[in-house]
Amino acid sequence: MHRILSGSLSTEALTVPIQGLPERLAGCVVVQLSDFHFDGLRLSDALLARTLAQVEAINPDLIALTGDFVTDDPQPIYELARRIKHLPSRYGMVAVLGNHDIQRKGARQMVREALEQANVTVLWNEIATPFGNDFPVVGFADYWSKEFDPQVLAQIDPQVPRLVLSHNPDTAEQLASWRVDLQLSGHTHGGQVHIPGFGPGPLVWKRWRQRVPRWLRNRVPFLSDRCFHVVRHWEWAQGLHRVGNNWLYVNRGLGTYSPGRLFCPPELTVITLVRADAET
């Protein structure tokens, strides 16, 4: 599947303005990777190698990993952790876990420990300060774990800008009442199918899927009820969005589920942070 249906890696570059970003961090480069699904089926060795080589060439200031490192069996996390361990980054690597990282008993602890042994800071409703106290990084528990807690943000002075990692972009709805200068998410795979001029496949099909009998649509990829359980806000399936006063960026991920990707290639994201007040 992964050799034929994934497509080539796409590197997406964008600039995001941050109000109150410390001057010393202006121009800081954050690389985001998401949804590896490293299981020998959904991500090819060639694509992973190409992605890691690209990260090495970029030599970012921070690497943000937004979950779903594995699919079902958590055991492959040890090999994945070994491969990412020596990626260069001035301020290190931070990560949150996705729904697939926690669905089996013991998986959450296994994935966390393997990543931490690879020098990745794993956050579960926690705050880290790789940049310093004046620009903290907040990482949330996976939305489906029922432990997602926006109140973590109450620990930060409202005047202080912050970067937020949250696997599921649906959390942006709850976080809209808080200061979130930039939220990085994954989970959706970009919809895996993108209809040029219309948007992510699930968002397009959502308009008429109810006309298809349930017994039939549940046998058709991307029409099934399960697909529409993945995320409510398919309009946020990929790219940069404004949610209230907050920025949300959703990475399309690296792994691929059947029946594959169409106009929706796997993604490595390169984000340059600039001072918003410097632009006005």
N, C-alpha and C positions, 0 to 999 in steps of 0.2 A: 504493500500500500504506500509506504512512505517514499519509495523511489519514483513512483509514477504520479501520485496524486497531490503531492505537496506543492510543487513548483519551486522556483528559485528564491533564495533569500532576498528580501527587500530591506534596504537600510533607509529608515525614515528619519529625516533631520528636521527639527523645529526649534524655535526660540520662544521661551515663555517668560513674560515679565512678572517679576515678584515685587510687590510693594514692600519696601523696607529691607530688601536683601542687603546684607552687609557688603560694603564696597569691596572687601577682599575676596568675595565670592562672585562678583560680577564676571560673567563669562565662564562660569563653572559648567563643566560638561558632565551630565548624568546619562549613563547608558542603561536602558531598561530591557530586560529579557523576561519572557513569561511563557507559561504553559508548555514546558518541555515535553511532558508526557513521555519520559524516557523509559521505554519498556521494550525496545527492540522491534517495535511494530510501527509506532506513530511518529518516530523521529529517526531519520537515517544518520548513520555515523558521518557521512559526507556533509550533510547539512549542519550537523553539530560542529564538526571540525571547521567548516567555513565560517560559521558564526563566531566561534571562539577566536579564530585567527583575525577576524575583523575587529573584535573587541580589543585584542592585543595591539592592533595597528592604531586604533583610536586612542588608547591609553587614557581612559576617562578619569575624571576626578572621583566619581562614585559609580558603583554598579548596583542597580536596584532590581531585585528578582521578585516577581509578583505571583508566585505560586503555581501549583499543579506541576511539581517536579516529576512525579510519578503518575501512574494511572490507577492500577488496582493493587498489584503487589508492590509494597514499599521497598523491597530488597534492592532494586536497581539504583536507589539513591546513593549507595556507597560508591558505585562506579562513576555516577554523574558528579558527585562531590569531588572525587579524585581529579576529574577532568577540568573542573572550574577553579580548583583550589588556588592556582598560581596566576589567575588573571590579574593584570596590573590595574591598580586604581589608587589614587593618592589617599582617598579617605576610606578605602575598603569596600566591602560588600554588605548590603542589608537586604533582608528578605522577609516576606510573609508567606504563610502557607495557604494553599487552596483547598477546595472541597475534596479533591482526589487524594491529597496528602494526609487526610485524617479519616477517611471512610472505613478503613479496616482497623480492628483493635490493635493498639500498640503502634500504629503507623505514625501518628503525630509525633510521638517521642522519638521514634527511629529516624524520621526525616529530619527533625530538629537537631538531634545529636550528630548525625552525619554531616549536616551543613555547618554546624558550629565547629566540628573538627577540621573543616576545610576553611576556617577563618571567616565564615559568614555569620553576621549578627542576625539572628532570627527574632522577630518581634511578634508578640501575641498580646494585643492591647498593651503595648509598651512603647516607651520613648527612648530613642538613642540620640547621641549628640556627636556623630562623626565629624560634622562641620564646626562644632562648638555649640554653646548654649544659645547663641543668637540666631541659629537656624536649625532647630531640632528636626528629627525624622520620626514620624509616628507610624507604627505598624499595627494593623488591627487583626483580630481573630477573624477567621473566615465567617462570612455572613451566615452560611448554613449551619455553622456549629452551634448557633444560638448563644454564643458568648461575645459576639460583636458588641462593643461598648463605646459609643461616641463620647461618653463622659471622660474618657482618657484625656481628651483635649482640654478639659477644665484645669488640668495641671499646668498648662502653658499660659503665660501672660498674653492676653488678646493682642497686645501690641507687637508680639514677636511672630515673624513669619515662620511657616513650617511646611515641610514636605510630607505627604501622607501616602502610605502604601496600603492598598486594600484590594484583595484579589477580585472581588465581585463588584462591578461598577454600579449595581443597584444601590450600594451603600451611599453613593453620592446624594441620593434623595434625602436620607437622614442626616447626612453631614452638611447639607445646604444651610442649616441654621448655625453652623460653626464656621470659624475662620479656617479655610483650607486653601492655601495659596496654590498648591498643585497636588492633585490626587492621581496616582498612577495605579492602574488596574489592568486586568487581563480577562480570563474566564470565557469570553465569548468566541474566541478564535476569529473575531471579525465577522462572524456569521458563516465563515468558510466559503460562502458564495456571495459575490457582490454583483448586483445588476447595474451596469453603467447607466447613469442618469436617474436611477431610482433608489439605490442604496442597498443595504444588506438584505440578502434573500429572505430571511425570516420576517423582516419588517414588511417587505413587499407582499409576501404570501399571507401574512397575517390578515390582510384586508379581505381575502376571499376564501380562506381555508375553511371557514364554518359552512361553506356551501358543499364541501366534500364530506361524504359520510365518514363517521369516526373510524369504522372498521377499515376503510381504505386509507385515510390520511395517516393512521398510525402504522401503516406499512410503507409509507413513502418518506424517505429521509428529508428532514427540514420541514415537513408538514405535520409531523407527529406531535401529540400533546407533550411528549417528553422534551422536545426541542423548545417548546414555549414555556417550559418550566425552568430552563437554564437561566434565563434572565427576563425580567419584565421590560426593561428599557432597551429594546433592540435598537432604538434610535441612537443609543450610545455604544453601539457594537464595536466601533473602531474610531481612532483619530481623536482630535482635540475638541472639547465641548465646554461651553459655559453653563454651569449649573448654579443658578442664583449668582452669587458673587465669586464663586469658586471655579477654578480650572480643573477639568477632568481629562486625562489622557488614557485611552484604552488601546493597549497593544494587541495585535492580532495573534500573537503566540507563535511558537515554533512547531508544535505537534499538530498532527492532522488526523481527524477521524474520517472514516468512510462516509460518503462517497468521494471525499476529496475537496480541494479548493478550486474556485473559479474566480479569476480576477481578484483574488484575495490572498496574496502570497504570505508565507511566513515572514516574521518581522523582527528586526533589531532596531530599537529606537535610540536616537541620539538627541538629547535635549540640552540646549544651551540656556542657562538661566541668566537673565539680565535684570537690572534694577528698573522697576516700572516707573519710578519717579524720574529716572534719567531719560525716559522716552518722551515725557510730557513737557 
